[in-house]
């Protein structure tokens, strides 16, 4: 906002239509560029760096297991152990009461990581 004691508050802050420079047309002659999200997703999912089908299968299976637990009124809660700062898991009921601790190996399996982090 332009404040000047010699003019009204805000006067001159906005250019009149006659004083504005004409807008240049888009360089390509397009009014607006449209992105087709379906095509972008398809390229992302079929490219060489796409997520493997095995990973999608694992994600689907994890969702099914979570739904099964929910139907029984249970869920898995992840926390940080207050002494070791390591991730711990617990089976809890709908009210958040711990039913039993769960080993991470029980949740995620014990298969070795095919590409361990460096």
Order of alpha helices (4+ residues) and beta strands (2+ residues): alpha-alpha-beta-beta-beta-alpha
